Every structure is written in C-alpha cells, then in structure tokens.
C-alpha cells in the first residue's frame, strides 16, 4: 500500500474541518445539549461522551471504507489493476477539487452529490431515536455509528480514494486516517461549540481550507499522471 494516501486522507480530514463544523455542527450541538445537565457541567465527562460519539462515527467510516476498498479491488481484477487504480485516483482528485471549491464558496456542485445519501439518512432516523436520550457511553457510540452515515460530500470523495487503495483493509485504513483528521475539530466543538462555530463562519478560514483541499486534489491528479508516465 502507498502510505502517502493515508497522509493525504489525514490532511484532507483536518482541512475539511470547516465543512465538518458546518455539516455536523447541528448534530454535535444537539448531542451536546441533549446530555444531562450534570454531564454538561463536567468538561472531562463531556469529552468522554464526545469521544464515544466520534469513535462510533469513525467506525462507520472504516466499515464503508472496507466495502469500497473491496469493490475497488474487485474492479481491478476485471481489468488491468493499475489503469483501474489510476482512474479511481483521478476521480478522487476531481472530487476533492470540487469539494475544495465548495468549502471556499466558489462552486456548490457537491451539494447535489450529498442529496444522494439523504434518503438513507432519513431511513436511519428510527435507529437514532432508539438510543436517545443518551445516558451511557455505549449509547453514545451507537449513535455515532449511525451518525457516520450522514450524507457528506467530503466523505464521498474519500470513499473514491478508498476504492483506489487496493483492498478492503487498505480502504478501511484510508477512512480511519480521514476520520482521525476530522476528530480534533468535532471533538473540541462538542466542548467549545460556540467558539468553533464562530470560527468556521469566518470567510478567510473557509477559503484557506478550500484551497488546501483543492491542493490535495491536484496532488492526487499529479500522482496519477506520474504513475501513468512511469
């Protein structure tokens, strides 16, 4: 496995934090203020619950990543693997560039992609209601497991990258790296929700993050081109 893909996934997760705060901010806020008032008063306990939510979310990412990684491997077995991997890498790069344009506020085509997963998210609503109100860490993990299926263009672009990783384990690792990249923003937002939401709304933060993701997408296109030339 090319370990640079894991670094790319981690960096995209960090840079995509602005999108995470906008996309998942409502979920995080609801989960935070839905806890017992005694838990809200304890920073340590709040952090434990936020960690449980996010571990569940990342677990879902890894499961989906393993599925997509396996599909990519199966696709490669039907043809010469390298060209198939290159094609997927190019598609992932283009997805990331589109996402960067969206983060920076220059193009909103990714919104249409996110709507594709809205039907599934609606169907998962009964599962969400079964574990609320949340009083235990186990319930928080289960809720996070469902939360991982929230329609998100950032996740979808990373799943394309997971497909190009070479197998189920590799796809799961790509999504693990990505999930860990998103963790600091969402974990801290659960404890300092007001401050992080205010920061995410700043225009320069969105543009810098968008340019960063565009840069990572361009890097993926470059790597695909270098492999082809080699």
C-alpha positions as CSV (number, residue, x, y, z in Angstrom):
1,X,0.0,0.0,0.0
2,X,1.2,3.5,-0.8
3,X,1.3,5.1,2.6
4,X,1.2,8.6,1.1
5,X,-2.5,8.0,0.6
6,X,-3.0,7.7,4.3
7,X,-1.2,11.1,4.9
8,X,-3.4,12.7,2.2
9,X,-6.5,11.3,3.9
10,X,-5.4,12.6,7.2
11,X,-4.6,16.1,5.9
12,X,-7.9,16.3,4.0
13,X,-9.7,15.4,7.2
14,X,-8.0,18.2,9.0
15,X,-8.6,20.8,6.2
16,X,-12.1,19.7,5.7
17,X,-12.9,20.5,9.4
18,X,-14.7,23.7,8.3
19,X,-17.1,21.6,6.3
20,X,-17.5,19.2,9.2
21,X,-18.4,22.0,11.5
22,X,-21.0,23.3,9.1
23,X,-22.4,19.9,8.2
24,X,-22.2,18.2,11.6
25,X,-22.4,21.3,13.8
26,X,-26.2,20.8,14.3
27,X,-25.7,17.2,15.2
28,X,-22.9,17.9,17.6
29,X,-24.8,20.7,19.2
30,X,-27.9,18.5,19.7
31,X,-25.8,15.7,21.2
32,X,-24.0,18.1,23.5
33,X,-27.0,20.0,24.8
34,X,-29.1,16.8,24.9
35,X,-26.9,15.3,27.6
36,X,-27.9,15.5,31.3
37,X,-27.0,18.9,32.8
38,X,-24.7,17.3,35.3
39,X,-22.6,15.8,32.4
40,X,-22.6,19.2,30.6
41,X,-21.0,20.8,33.7
42,X,-18.1,18.4,33.6
43,X,-15.6,19.0,30.9
44,X,-14.0,15.6,31.4
45,X,-17.3,13.7,31.1
46,X,-18.3,15.8,28.2
47,X,-15.1,14.9,26.4
48,X,-15.6,11.2,27.1
49,X,-19.1,11.3,25.5
50,X,-17.9,13.4,22.6
51,X,-15.1,10.8,22.1
52,X,-17.6,8.0,22.2
53,X,-19.7,9.7,19.5
54,X,-16.8,10.2,17.3
55,X,-15.3,6.7,17.7
56,X,-18.7,5.4,16.6
57,X,-18.6,7.8,13.6
58,X,-15.1,6.7,12.6
59,X,-16.1,3.0,13.0
60,X,-18.8,3.5,10.4
61,X,-16.3,5.2,8.1
62,X,-14.0,2.2,8.3
63,X,-16.8,-0.2,7.6
64,X,-17.8,1.8,4.5
65,X,-14.2,2.2,3.5
66,X,-13.6,-1.6,3.7
67,X,-16.6,-2.2,1.4
68,X,-15.4,0.4,-1.1
69,X,-11.9,-0.9,-0.9
70,X,-13.1,-4.4,-1.7
71,X,-15.2,-3.1,-4.6
72,X,-12.1,-1.3,-6.0
73,X,-10.1,-4.5,-5.7
74,X,-12.8,-6.4,-7.5
75,X,-13.0,-3.8,-10.2
76,X,-9.2,-4.1,-10.7
77,X,-9.5,-7.9,-11.1
78,X,-11.8,-7.4,-14.1
79,X,-9.1,-5.4,-15.9
80,X,-5.5,-4.5,-15.6
81,X,-5.3,-3.3,-12.0
82,X,-3.0,-0.3,-12.5
83,X,-5.2,1.6,-15.0
84,X,-8.3,1.0,-12.9
85,X,-6.4,2.3,-9.8
86,X,-5.3,5.4,-11.8
87,X,-8.8,6.1,-13.0
88,X,-10.1,5.9,-9.4
89,X,-7.3,8.2,-8.2
90,X,-8.2,10.8,-10.9
91,X,-11.9,10.6,-9.9
92,X,-10.9,11.0,-6.2
93,X,-8.7,14.0,-7.1
94,X,-11.5,15.7,-9.1
95,X,-14.0,15.1,-6.2
96,X,-11.6,16.7,-3.8
97,X,-11.1,19.7,-6.0
98,X,-14.9,20.1,-6.3
99,X,-15.1,19.8,-2.5
100,X,-12.4,22.5,-2.1
101,X,-14.4,24.8,-4.4
102,X,-17.5,24.2,-2.2
103,X,-15.6,24.8,1.0
104,X,-14.2,28.1,-0.3
105,X,-17.7,29.2,-1.5
106,X,-16.8,29.2,-5.2
107,X,-19.0,26.3,-6.5
108,X,-21.7,24.3,-4.9
109,X,-22.0,21.2,-7.2
110,X,-21.1,18.9,-4.2
111,X,-24.5,19.7,-2.6
112,X,-26.2,17.7,-5.4
113,X,-24.0,14.7,-4.5
114,X,-24.8,15.0,-0.8
115,X,-28.5,14.8,-1.6
116,X,-28.0,11.3,-3.0
117,X,-27.4,9.9,0.5
118,X,-30.3,11.9,2.1
119,X,-32.8,9.0,1.6
120,X,-30.6,6.5,3.5
121,X,-30.1,9.1,6.3
122,X,-33.9,9.5,6.6
123,X,-34.4,5.8,6.8
124,X,-31.9,5.6,9.7
125,X,-34.0,8.0,11.8
126,X,-35.7,5.2,13.8
127,X,-32.3,3.9,14.8
128,X,-31.3,7.3,16.1
129,X,-34.4,7.6,18.2
130,X,-33.9,4.2,19.8
131,X,-30.7,5.2,21.6
132,X,-31.9,8.6,22.8
133,X,-31.9,10.1,25.3
134,X,-28.2,9.3,25.7
135,X,-27.1,8.5,29.2
136,X,-24.3,6.0,28.8
137,X,-21.1,5.9,26.7
138,X,-22.3,2.7,24.9
139,X,-25.4,4.6,23.7
140,X,-23.1,7.5,22.5
141,X,-21.0,5.0,20.5
142,X,-24.2,3.5,18.9
143,X,-25.4,7.0,18.0
144,X,-22.1,7.8,16.5
145,X,-22.2,4.6,14.4
146,X,-25.5,6.0,12.9
147,X,-24.1,9.5,12.6
148,X,-21.3,8.1,10.3
149,X,-23.9,7.7,7.6
150,X,-24.8,11.4,7.4
151,X,-24.7,12.5,3.7
152,X,-21.4,14.3,3.2
153,X,-19.6,15.2,0.0
154,X,-16.3,15.1,1.9
155,X,-16.8,11.5,3.0
156,X,-18.0,10.6,-0.5
157,X,-14.8,12.0,-2.1
158,X,-12.7,10.0,0.4
159,X,-14.6,6.8,-0.4
160,X,-13.5,7.1,-4.0
161,X,-9.9,7.3,-2.7
162,X,-10.6,4.2,-0.5
163,X,-11.6,2.4,-3.7
164,X,-8.2,3.1,-5.2
165,X,-6.3,1.9,-2.1
166,X,-6.1,-1.7,-3.3
167,X,-8.3,-3.7,-0.9
168,X,-10.7,-3.9,2.0
169,X,-8.1,-3.4,4.7
170,X,-6.5,-0.6,2.8
171,X,-9.9,1.1,2.2
172,X,-10.6,0.9,6.0
173,X,-7.3,2.4,6.8
174,X,-7.9,5.3,4.4
175,X,-11.1,6.1,6.1
176,X,-9.6,5.7,9.6
177,X,-6.9,8.2,8.7
178,X,-9.5,10.6,7.3
179,X,-11.7,10.1,10.4
180,X,-8.8,10.9,12.7
181,X,-8.1,14.1,10.7
182,X,-11.7,15.3,11.4
183,X,-11.6,14.2,15.0
184,X,-9.9,17.3,16.6
185,X,-12.5,19.8,15.1
186,X,-15.6,17.8,16.0
187,X,-14.3,16.6,19.4
188,X,-13.4,20.1,20.6
189,X,-16.5,21.5,19.1
190,X,-18.6,19.3,21.3
191,X,-17.0,21.0,24.3
192,X,-16.4,24.5,22.9
193,X,-19.3,24.6,20.4
194,X,-19.8,28.4,20.4
195,X,-16.2,29.3,19.7
196,X,-15.7,26.7,16.9
197,X,-18.9,27.6,15.1
198,X,-18.0,31.3,15.2
199,X,-14.5,30.5,13.7
200,X,-16.0,28.2,11.0
201,X,-18.1,31.1,9.7
202,X,-15.1,33.4,9.0
203,X,-14.7,33.8,5.3
204,X,-10.9,33.6,5.3
205,X,-11.0,30.3,7.2
206,X,-13.3,28.7,4.6
207,X,-11.2,30.0,1.7
208,X,-7.9,28.8,3.2
209,X,-9.4,25.3,3.9
210,X,-10.9,25.2,0.4
211,X,-7.6,26.0,-1.2
212,X,-5.9,23.3,0.9
213,X,-8.3,20.6,-0.2
214,X,-8.0,21.8,-3.8
215,X,-4.3,21.5,-3.5
216,X,-4.6,17.9,-2.2
217,X,-6.9,17.0,-5.1
218,X,-4.4,18.4,-7.5
219,X,-1.7,16.4,-5.8
220,X,-3.7,13.2,-6.4
221,X,-4.1,14.1,-10.1
222,X,-0.3,14.6,-10.3
223,X,0.4,11.3,-8.7
224,X,-1.9,9.6,-11.2
225,X,-0.1,11.3,-14.1
226,X,3.3,10.4,-12.7
227,X,2.3,6.7,-12.4
228,X,1.0,6.7,-16.0
229,X,4.2,8.3,-17.3
230,X,6.3,5.9,-15.4
